[in-house]
Amino acid sequence: MGCAQSKDDNSQNQQRIVSPTKPSNKNSQQVEILGIGRTERMIHREQNKGAARSRPSNHSGVSATSNESTSSSSKDSKSQLKNHLKMSIRERNNGSMKGPELDPITGNLVPSEVIRRRERSVKVNSTSIMLDGSVTIEYAYCTQRGYYPDDPHKPNQDAYSITHNFCSIAEDSFFAVYDGHGPVGEHFAQYAKANLPKLITKHFKQEQIQAHKEKNASLASNEKIPFNPKFFPKLDHKQYEEACKRAHVECNQNMIDTQPLVNLSGTTVIGAGFHNGHLIISNLGDSRAILGYRDEEVEGEEASSRHGKIVAVPLSQDQTPWRKDERQRIVKAGGRVMTIDQMDGKVPIDDTDNDQDRKLGEDEFIDEKGDPPRVWLADKNLPGTSFTRSLGDSTANQVGVFAEPEFFSKPITDQDEILVLASDGVFEFLQNQEIIDICTQHSDDPVTACEQVVDAAYKKWLDYENRTDDITVIILFFRRQNDKEEKDGQMDVSDTESTKELGSNQGWSLKNSLLGIVS
């Protein structure tokens, strides 16, 4: 997913591209435009057999640890890392590495190769998300490296993070999926994984300190509360969101200041925080969060022993030029919004396009044509991003692609059954309700639910394309005290101090969520 401009600083001529809906010949040699994912199916068929590939990549040895160390490194070390990344790009593209095993008939990966590219939870994990222990979540994750015939050794540019005891609060947790893009997108996904949760914690504590000072300012001298984290006040969801926003902005600036190849590389982030009885979704880019919500007014075969059907409720909207408000913001910042075909003169520019407003994530639109509106500089045909918010991407930053996430917050209710966080490799061809239905069928086993969702997404990719994107999902099931009794002895549940219930289980409805996604 991501950028149409696909070359590093030493690249020569720009490739022309065409946009077939589905390649008819899987054996034809191809050069793929940088950044595959949602609305990123622009393929160039290479005319000259010996032409160089256009997508560079990172060396697999660049880890989260090295990302952290480069944050405070000198210009020399930054230059060394840049040279290292470029060297790994050349090594991967020179054809010396052995390719994956393919089925001689279909040209697809053999099953053993698919398994080798997959990383998943080995067991169901569980943690409490309420102070009194009344609600826990059981969860699992699964990620699968994509396959690109023109770049068979391209690393998985997705990442995920799971943090418990978040911000030093026993019942708080933070889950996130990162979808990197660009020449070294995997480097930026790993950088965000290593640094964003820490930055959220930093700004969260700053918010707590400020709230503590404000509280003390209103008290008499003999009533002052000691400066001790144990006595810091709980933050409401708005204060949490403010801390989270500042963390994203700082992470983005750190990337731009310290990381090589940031001009055309970056990552999107979808995060879910549990704090003070609330679920808080932070969204930057075009990965998604969806809720499996038990609507007691809807009956269906999927309804289990409890009344009602579990329906998919979107908790995020994709931030892309499909959205009218995002498109207008980019144009106001000096950018252009055009499709590839419009830039090539194959399709006339239609002024009525400015009135279109498609909110991907809310509706079930699938872009089978694969030529989305993109963001361009006013005077250059780059970067060509199909998203309007991200971390990194310093070139796109010049025309309004920035790092302020959108939020959706809600109290945790008895109707909440499933939460899914996933990269756009999952949502490219699967609809929200399809995913929730798969989860519902495997509600007793998050590990199996994750694998089934990844399997379904992978198969859909092969129905439409001769390649697959990176696919990553985290699935969480909400368990109440009554459910827990059936699971005793099967899971390790985090111990938490039981005092009083936090938050209200009332005041939020399915209808309200559909009327306004972003709080």
GUTIZA-318604 format. One record per residue (C-alpha): x, y, z. Coordinates in steps of 0.5 Angstrom, whole numbers, m for minus. Example, Ala and Ser with C-alpha at 12.3 -4.5 7.8 and 13.67 -1.06 7.14 Angstrom:
{c1:25&c2:m9&c3:16}
{c1:27&c2:m2&c3:14}
***
This chain:
{c1:0&c2:0&c3:0}
{c1:2&c2:7&c3:m1}
{c1:6&c2:11&c3:m6}
{c1:6&c2:11&c3:m13}
{c1:13&c2:13&c3:m14}
{c1:18&c2:7&c3:m13}
{c1:25&c2:9&c3:m14}
{c1:31&c2:11&c3:m9}
{c1:35&c2:17&c3:m10}
{c1:39&c2:13&c3:m15}
{c1:34&c2:11&c3:m20}
{c1:34&c2:13&c3:m27}
{c1:27&c2:14&c3:m31}
{c1:20&c2:13&c3:m29}
{c1:16&c2:7&c3:m31}
{c1:10&c2:8&c3:m34}
{c1:4&c2:4&c3:m32}
{c1:m3&c2:1&c3:m34}
{c1:m8&c2:m1&c3:m29}
{c1:m12&c2:m8&c3:m31}
{c1:m17&c2:m10&c3:m27}
{c1:m14&c2:m17&c3:m26}
{c1:m8&c2:m19&c3:m30}
{c1:m9&c2:m25&c3:m35}
{c1:m3&c2:m28&c3:m36}
{c1:1&c2:m30&c3:m29}
{c1:7&c2:m31&c3:m33}
{c1:8&c2:m25&c3:m36}
{c1:14&c2:m21&c3:m33}
{c1:12&c2:m15&c3:m29}
{c1:14&c2:m9&c3:m25}
{c1:10&c2:m7&c3:m20}
{c1:9&c2:0&c3:m17}
{c1:11&c2:1&c3:m10}
{c1:7&c2:0&c3:m4}
{c1:1&c2:m5&c3:m6}
{c1:m5&c2:m6&c3:m1}
{c1:m12&c2:m2&c3:m1}
{c1:m13&c2:1&c3:m8}
{c1:m6&c2:0&c3:m10}
{c1:m6&c2:m5&c3:m16}
{c1:m3&c2:m1&c3:m21}
{c1:2&c2:m6&c3:m25}
{c1:7&c2:m4&c3:m31}
{c1:8&c2:m10&c3:m35}
{c1:16&c2:m9&c3:m37}
{c1:17&c2:m9&c3:m44}
{c1:25&c2:m10&c3:m44}
{c1:26&c2:m17&c3:m41}
{c1:33&c2:m14&c3:m37}
{c1:30&c2:m8&c3:m34}
{c1:31&c2:m7&c3:m27}
{c1:26&c2:m8&c3:m22}
{c1:23&c2:m1&c3:m19}
{c1:22&c2:m3&c3:m12}
{c1:28&c2:m3&c3:m7}
{c1:27&c2:m6&c3:0}
{c1:31&c2:m6&c3:7}
{c1:35&c2:m12&c3:9}
{c1:32&c2:m17&c3:14}
{c1:37&c2:m15&c3:19}
{c1:35&c2:m8&c3:21}
{c1:31&c2:m9&c3:27}
{c1:27&c2:m5&c3:32}
{c1:33&c2:m5&c3:37}
{c1:37&c2:m1&c3:31}
{c1:31&c2:3&c3:30}
{c1:31&c2:6&c3:37}
{c1:39&c2:7&c3:37}
{c1:39&c2:11&c3:30}
{c1:34&c2:16&c3:33}
{c1:39&c2:19&c3:37}
{c1:45&c2:18&c3:32}
{c1:49&c2:23&c3:29}
{c1:49&c2:24&c3:21}
{c1:55&c2:20&c3:20}
{c1:51&c2:14&c3:23}
{c1:45&c2:16&c3:19}
{c1:49&c2:16&c3:13}
{c1:51&c2:9&c3:14}
{c1:44&c2:6&c3:15}
{c1:42&c2:9&c3:9}
{c1:48&c2:6&c3:5}
{c1:46&c2:m1&c3:9}
{c1:39&c2:0&c3:6}
{c1:41&c2:1&c3:m1}
{c1:46&c2:m4&c3:m1}
{c1:41&c2:m9&c3:2}
{c1:36&c2:m6&c3:m4}
{c1:41&c2:m8&c3:m9}
{c1:43&c2:m15&c3:m6}
{c1:35&c2:m17&c3:m6}
{c1:34&c2:m14&c3:m13}
{c1:40&c2:m17&c3:m17}
{c1:37&c2:m24&c3:m17}
{c1:42&c2:m28&c3:m13}
{c1:37&c2:m30&c3:m8}
{c1:34&c2:m37&c3:m9}
{c1:26&c2:m35&c3:m10}
{c1:20&c2:m39&c3:m7}
{c1:18&c2:m45&c3:m9}
{c1:12&c2:m44&c3:m13}
{c1:6&c2:m49&c3:m16}
{c1:8&c2:m51&c3:m23}
{c1:1&c2:m51&c3:m26}
{c1:m2&c2:m44&c3:m22}
{c1:4&c2:m41&c3:m21}
{c1:2&c2:m39&c3:m14}
{c1:6&c2:m41&c3:m7}
{c1:6&c2:m48&c3:m5}
{c1:3&c2:m49&c3:2}
{c1:9&c2:m50&c3:5}
{c1:12&c2:m44&c3:3}
{c1:5&c2:m40&c3:5}
{c1:6&c2:m43&c3:12}
{c1:13&c2:m41&c3:12}
{c1:11&c2:m34&c3:11}
{c1:6&c2:m34&c3:17}
{c1:7&c2:m32&c3:24}
{c1:2&c2:m33&c3:29}
{c1:0&c2:m34&c3:36}
{c1:2&c2:m40&c3:39}
{c1:m4&c2:m40&c3:44}
{c1:m9&c2:m36&c3:46}
{c1:m7&c2:m30&c3:51}
{c1:m12&c2:m26&c3:56}
{c1:m12&c2:m20&c3:60}
{c1:m17&c2:m16&c3:64}
{c1:m19&c2:m9&c3:62}
{c1:m23&c2:m7&c3:68}
{c1:m21&c2:m5&c3:75}
{c1:m25&c2:m10&c3:78}
{c1:m24&c2:m16&c3:73}
{c1:m31&c2:m16&c3:71}
{c1:m29&c2:m16&c3:63}
{c1:m23&c2:m20&c3:60}
{c1:m20&c2:m20&c3:53}
{c1:m18&c2:m26&c3:50}
{c1:m14&c2:m25&c3:43}
{c1:m9&c2:m27&c3:38}
{c1:m5&c2:m25&c3:32}
{c1:m3&c2:m27&c3:25}
{c1:1&c2:m24&c3:20}
{c1:3&c2:m27&c3:13}
{c1:8&c2:m24&c3:8}
{c1:6&c2:m22&c3:2}
{c1:8&c2:m25&c3:m5}
{c1:10&c2:m21&c3:m11}
{c1:13&c2:m24&c3:m17}
{c1:17&c2:m19&c3:m19}
{c1:20&c2:m18&c3:m12}
{c1:20&c2:m25&c3:m9}
{c1:24&c2:m23&c3:m3}
{c1:20&c2:m17&c3:m1}
{c1:20&c2:m17&c3:7}
{c1:14&c2:m17&c3:11}
{c1:12&c2:m9&c3:11}
{c1:7&c2:m10&c3:17}
{c1:8&c2:m10&c3:24}
{c1:4&c2:m11&c3:30}
{c1:5&c2:m9&c3:38}
{c1:1&c2:m11&c3:44}
{c1:3&c2:m8&c3:51}
{c1:0&c2:m9&c3:57}
{c1:0&c2:m6&c3:64}
{c1:0&c2:0&c3:59}
{c1:2&c2:7&c3:62}
{c1:4&c2:3&c3:68}
{c1:m4&c2:2&c3:69}
{c1:m5&c2:m6&c3:71}
{c1:m12&c2:m6&c3:67}
{c1:m10&c2:m2&c3:61}
{c1:m7&c2:m5&c3:54}
{c1:m5&c2:m2&c3:48}
{c1:m6&c2:m6&c3:41}
{c1:m3&c2:m4&c3:34}
{c1:m2&c2:m6&c3:27}
{c1:3&c2:m2&c3:23}
{c1:3&c2:m2&c3:15}
{c1:9&c2:0&c3:12}
{c1:10&c2:3&c3:5}
{c1:16&c2:5&c3:1}
{c1:23&c2:3&c3:m1}
{c1:24&c2:1&c3:6}
{c1:17&c2:1&c3:9}
{c1:18&c2:m5&c3:14}
{c1:24&c2:m1&c3:17}
{c1:19&c2:5&c3:19}
{c1:13&c2:0&c3:21}
{c1:19&c2:m3&c3:26}
{c1:21&c2:4&c3:28}
{c1:13&c2:6&c3:30}
{c1:13&c2:m1&c3:33}
{c1:19&c2:0&c3:38}
{c1:17&c2:8&c3:39}
{c1:10&c2:10&c3:39}
{c1:7&c2:6&c3:45}
{c1:13&c2:9&c3:49}
{c1:11&c2:16&c3:46}
{c1:4&c2:15&c3:48}
{c1:6&c2:13&c3:55}
{c1:11&c2:19&c3:56}
{c1:5&c2:24&c3:54}
{c1:0&c2:20&c3:58}
{c1:4&c2:21&c3:64}
{c1:5&c2:29&c3:62}
{c1:m3&c2:29&c3:62}
{c1:m3&c2:26&c3:69}
{c1:2&c2:31&c3:72}
{c1:m2&c2:37&c3:69}
{c1:m8&c2:34&c3:71}
{c1:m5&c2:33&c3:78}
{c1:m3&c2:40&c3:78}
{c1:m9&c2:43&c3:76}
{c1:m13&c2:39&c3:82}
{c1:m8&c2:41&c3:87}
{c1:m9&c2:48&c3:85}
{c1:m16&c2:48&c3:87}
{c1:m14&c2:45&c3:94}
{c1:m12&c2:48&c3:101}
{c1:m5&c2:48&c3:103}
{c1:m7&c2:42&c3:108}
{c1:m11&c2:38&c3:103}
{c1:m5&c2:38&c3:97}
{c1:m4&c2:31&c3:94}
{c1:3&c2:28&c3:94}
{c1:6&c2:28&c3:88}
{c1:6&c2:21&c3:87}
{c1:4&c2:17&c3:81}
{c1:0&c2:12&c3:85}
{c1:m5&c2:19&c3:87}
{c1:m5&c2:21&c3:80}
{c1:m12&c2:22&c3:77}
{c1:m15&c2:18&c3:72}
{c1:m15&c2:21&c3:65}
{c1:m22&c2:21&c3:61}
{c1:m22&c2:19&c3:54}
{c1:m21&c2:26&c3:51}
{c1:m14&c2:27&c3:55}
{c1:m12&c2:20&c3:53}
{c1:m14&c2:22&c3:46}
{c1:m10&c2:29&c3:46}
{c1:m4&c2:25&c3:49}
{c1:m4&c2:20&c3:43}
{c1:m4&c2:25&c3:38}
{c1:2&c2:29&c3:41}
{c1:5&c2:22&c3:41}
{c1:4&c2:21&c3:34}
{c1:6&c2:28&c3:32}
{c1:13&c2:27&c3:35}
{c1:14&c2:20&c3:33}
{c1:13&c2:23&c3:26}
{c1:18&c2:28&c3:27}
{c1:23&c2:24&c3:30}
{c1:22&c2:19&c3:23}
{c1:23&c2:25&c3:19}
{c1:29&c2:28&c3:23}
{c1:33&c2:21&c3:24}
{c1:31&c2:16&c3:19}
{c1:34&c2:15&c3:12}
{c1:30&c2:14&c3:6}
{c1:24&c2:18&c3:9}
{c1:22&c2:22&c3:3}
{c1:18&c2:16&c3:0}
{c1:17&c2:11&c3:6}
{c1:13&c2:11&c3:12}
{c1:8&c2:7&c3:16}
{c1:0&c2:7&c3:17}
{c1:m2&c2:5&c3:24}
{c1:m9&c2:3&c3:27}
{c1:m9&c2:3&c3:35}
{c1:m14&c2:0&c3:40}
{c1:m13&c2:3&c3:47}
{c1:m17&c2:0&c3:53}
{c1:m17&c2:6&c3:59}
{c1:m22&c2:7&c3:65}
{c1:m27&c2:3&c3:62}
{c1:m27&c2:5&c3:55}
{c1:m24&c2:3&c3:48}
{c1:m21&c2:8&c3:44}
{c1:m19&c2:7&c3:37}
{c1:m13&c2:12&c3:34}
{c1:m13&c2:11&c3:26}
{c1:m8&c2:14&c3:22}
{c1:m8&c2:12&c3:14}
{c1:m12&c2:6&c3:11}
{c1:m12&c2:0&c3:16}
{c1:m18&c2:m1&c3:20}
{c1:m22&c2:m3&c3:26}
{c1:m28&c2:m6&c3:27}
{c1:m33&c2:m8&c3:32}
{c1:m37&c2:m15&c3:33}
{c1:m43&c2:m12&c3:36}
{c1:m49&c2:m16&c3:39}
{c1:m55&c2:m12&c3:36}
{c1:m61&c2:m15&c3:40}
{c1:m66&c2:m12&c3:35}
{c1:m63&c2:m17&c3:29}
{c1:m64&c2:m24&c3:29}
{c1:m60&c2:m29&c3:25}
{c1:m57&c2:m36&c3:24}
{c1:m51&c2:m33&c3:27}
{c1:m54&c2:m31&c3:33}
{c1:m51&c2:m36&c3:39}
{c1:m54&c2:m38&c3:46}
{c1:m55&c2:m30&c3:47}
{c1:m60&c2:m26&c3:44}
{c1:m59&c2:m22&c3:37}
{c1:m54&c2:m23&c3:32}
{c1:m47&c2:m20&c3:32}
{c1:m46&c2:m15&c3:27}
{c1:m40&c2:m11&c3:24}
{c1:m39&c2:m4&c3:26}
{c1:m34&c2:0&c3:23}
{c1:m30&c2:4&c3:28}
{c1:m25&c2:8&c3:23}
{c1:m25&c2:11&c3:17}
{c1:m20&c2:10&c3:12}
{c1:m16&c2:17&c3:11}
{c1:m15&c2:17&c3:3}
{c1:m17&c2:22&c3:m3}
{c1:m23&c2:18&c3:m4}
{c1:m26&c2:22&c3:2}
{c1:m28&c2:29&c3:1}
{c1:m26&c2:33&c3:7}
{c1:m19&c2:30&c3:6}
{c1:m19&c2:31&c3:m1}
{c1:m20&c2:39&c3:0}
{c1:m15&c2:39&c3:6}
{c1:m10&c2:36&c3:1}
{c1:m11&c2:41&c3:m4}
{c1:m12&c2:47&c3:1}
{c1:m4&c2:45&c3:3}
{c1:m2&c2:46&c3:m5}
{c1:m3&c2:39&c3:m7}
{c1:m6&c2:35&c3:m13}
{c1:m11&c2:30&c3:m13}
{c1:m11&c2:25&c3:m19}
{c1:m11&c2:18&c3:m21}
{c1:m6&c2:15&c3:m25}
{c1:m10&c2:15&c3:m32}
{c1:m12&c2:22&c3:m31}
{c1:m4&c2:24&c3:m30}
{c1:m3&c2:20&c3:m37}
{c1:m9&c2:23&c3:m40}
{c1:m12&c2:17&c3:m41}
{c1:m18&c2:19&c3:m37}
{c1:m21&c2:26&c3:m37}
{c1:m21&c2:30&c3:m31}
{c1:m28&c2:31&c3:m29}
{c1:m30&c2:37&c3:m24}
{c1:m35&c2:33&c3:m21}
{c1:m30&c2:28&c3:m18}
{c1:m29&c2:34&c3:m13}
{c1:m36&c2:33&c3:m10}
{c1:m35&c2:25&c3:m9}
{c1:m35&c2:23&c3:m2}
{c1:m33&c2:16&c3:m1}
{c1:m32&c2:14&c3:6}
{c1:m28&c2:7&c3:6}
{c1:m29&c2:3&c3:12}
{c1:m36&c2:5&c3:13}
{c1:m38&c2:3&c3:6}
{c1:m37&c2:m4&c3:3}
{c1:m34&c2:m1&c3:m3}
{c1:m28&c2:m5&c3:m7}
{c1:m24&c2:m2&c3:m12}
{c1:m23&c2:m7&c3:m17}
{c1:m21&c2:m2&c3:m22}
{c1:m15&c2:m1&c3:m18}
{c1:m14&c2:7&c3:m20}
{c1:m15&c2:11&c3:m14}
{c1:m14&c2:18&c3:m13}
{c1:m7&c2:20&c3:m11}
{c1:m4&c2:26&c3:m7}
{c1:2&c2:29&c3:m12}
{c1:6&c2:35&c3:m11}
{c1:4&c2:41&c3:m15}
{c1:10&c2:41&c3:m20}
{c1:12&c2:34&c3:m19}
{c1:9&c2:27&c3:m21}
{c1:11&c2:24&c3:m14}
{c1:10&c2:22&c3:m8}
{c1:3&c2:19&c3:m11}
{c1:0&c2:16&c3:m4}
{c1:m7&c2:13&c3:m4}
{c1:m7&c2:15&c3:3}
{c1:m8&c2:22&c3:7}
{c1:m5&c2:21&c3:13}
{c1:1&c2:17&c3:16}
{c1:8&c2:17&c3:20}
{c1:14&c2:19&c3:15}
{c1:13&c2:20&c3:8}
{c1:17&c2:27&c3:9}
{c1:15&c2:29&c3:1}
{c1:8&c2:28&c3:2}
{c1:8&c2:32&c3:9}
{c1:9&c2:38&c3:4}
{c1:2&c2:38&c3:1}
{c1:m2&c2:36&c3:8}
{c1:0&c2:28&c3:9}
{c1:1&c2:29&c3:16}
{c1:1&c2:25&c3:23}
{c1:m5&c2:27&c3:27}
{c1:m10&c2:21&c3:28}
{c1:m17&c2:21&c3:28}
{c1:m21&c2:18&c3:34}
{c1:m27&c2:14&c3:36}
{c1:m28&c2:13&c3:43}
{c1:m34&c2:9&c3:47}
{c1:m35&c2:6&c3:54}
{c1:m34&c2:m2&c3:54}
{c1:m41&c2:m5&c3:54}
{c1:m44&c2:m12&c3:55}
{c1:m46&c2:m12&c3:47}
{c1:m39&c2:m12&c3:45}
{c1:m37&c2:m18&c3:43}
{c1:m31&c2:m18&c3:38}
{c1:m25&c2:m13&c3:36}
{c1:m21&c2:m14&c3:30}
{c1:m15&c2:m9&c3:28}
{c1:m12&c2:m11&c3:21}
{c1:m8&c2:m8&c3:15}
{c1:m11&c2:m7&c3:9}
{c1:m9&c2:m13&c3:6}
{c1:m14&c2:m16&c3:10}
{c1:m20&c2:m11&c3:8}
{c1:m18&c2:m11&c3:0}
{c1:m23&c2:m16&c3:m2}
{c1:m26&c2:m18&c3:5}
{c1:m32&c2:m14&c3:7}
{c1:m33&c2:m12&c3:15}
{c1:m39&c2:m17&c3:16}
{c1:m35&c2:m23&c3:12}
{c1:m29&c2:m22&c3:17}
{c1:m34&c2:m21&c3:23}
{c1:m38&c2:m28&c3:21}
{c1:m31&c2:m32&c3:21}
{c1:m29&c2:m29&c3:28}
{c1:m36&c2:m31&c3:30}
{c1:m36&c2:m38&c3:28}
{c1:m29&c2:m39&c3:32}
{c1:m31&c2:m35&c3:38}
{c1:m28&c2:m40&c3:42}
{c1:m21&c2:m40&c3:39}
{c1:m18&c2:m33&c3:37}
{c1:m12&c2:m37&c3:34}
{c1:m16&c2:m41&c3:29}
{c1:m20&c2:m34&c3:28}
{c1:m14&c2:m31&c3:26}
{c1:m12&c2:m36&c3:21}
{c1:m18&c2:m37&c3:18}
{c1:m19&c2:m29&c3:17}
{c1:m12&c2:m29&c3:14}
{c1:m13&c2:m35&c3:10}
{c1:m20&c2:m32&c3:7}
{c1:m16&c2:m26&c3:5}
{c1:m10&c2:m30&c3:2}
{c1:m15&c2:m34&c3:m2}
{c1:m19&c2:m27&c3:m4}
{c1:m12&c2:m24&c3:m7}
{c1:m11&c2:m30&c3:m11}
{c1:m18&c2:m29&c3:m14}
{c1:m16&c2:m22&c3:m17}
{c1:m9&c2:m22&c3:m17}
{c1:m3&c2:m26&c3:m19}
{c1:0&c2:m24&c3:m12}
{c1:m2&c2:m22&c3:m5}
{c1:m1&c2:m16&c3:0}
{c1:2&c2:m17&c3:7}
{c1:m4&c2:m19&c3:11}
{c1:m4&c2:m18&c3:19}
{c1:m10&c2:m18&c3:24}
{c1:m11&c2:m18&c3:31}
{c1:m17&c2:m21&c3:34}
{c1:m20&c2:m20&c3:41}
{c1:m26&c2:m23&c3:44}
{c1:m29&c2:m20&c3:50}
{c1:m31&c2:m25&c3:56}
{c1:m35&c2:m23&c3:62}
{c1:m35&c2:m26&c3:69}
{c1:m40&c2:m31&c3:67}
{c1:m36&c2:m33&c3:60}
{c1:m30&c2:m34&c3:65}
{c1:m33&c2:m39&c3:69}
{c1:m33&c2:m44&c3:63}
{c1:m26&c2:m42&c3:61}
{c1:m23&c2:m43&c3:68}
{c1:m17&c2:m47&c3:68}
{c1:m16&c2:m46&c3:60}
{c1:m13&c2:m39&c3:60}
{c1:m8&c2:m35&c3:64}
{c1:m12&c2:m29&c3:66}
{c1:m8&c2:m23&c3:69}
{c1:m9&c2:m21&c3:76}
{c1:m12&c2:m14&c3:78}
{c1:m14&c2:m11&c3:84}
{c1:m21&c2:m11&c3:85}
{c1:m24&c2:m5&c3:88}
{c1:m30&c2:m2&c3:84}
{c1:m33&c2:m2&c3:77}
{c1:m30&c2:4&c3:72}
{c1:m34&c2:7&c3:67}
{c1:m42&c2:6&c3:65}
{c1:m44&c2:0&c3:60}
{c1:m50&c2:5&c3:58}
{c1:m50&c2:11&c3:53}
{c1:m47&c2:8&c3:47}
{c1:m51&c2:4&c3:41}
{c1:m50&c2:1&c3:35}
{c1:m54&c2:7&c3:32}
{c1:m50&c2:12&c3:35}
{c1:m44&c2:9&c3:32}
{c1:m46&c2:9&c3:25}
{c1:m49&c2:16&c3:25}
{c1:m42&c2:19&c3:27}
{c1:m35&c2:14&c3:27}
{c1:m30&c2:20&c3:30}
{c1:m32&c2:22&c3:36}
***
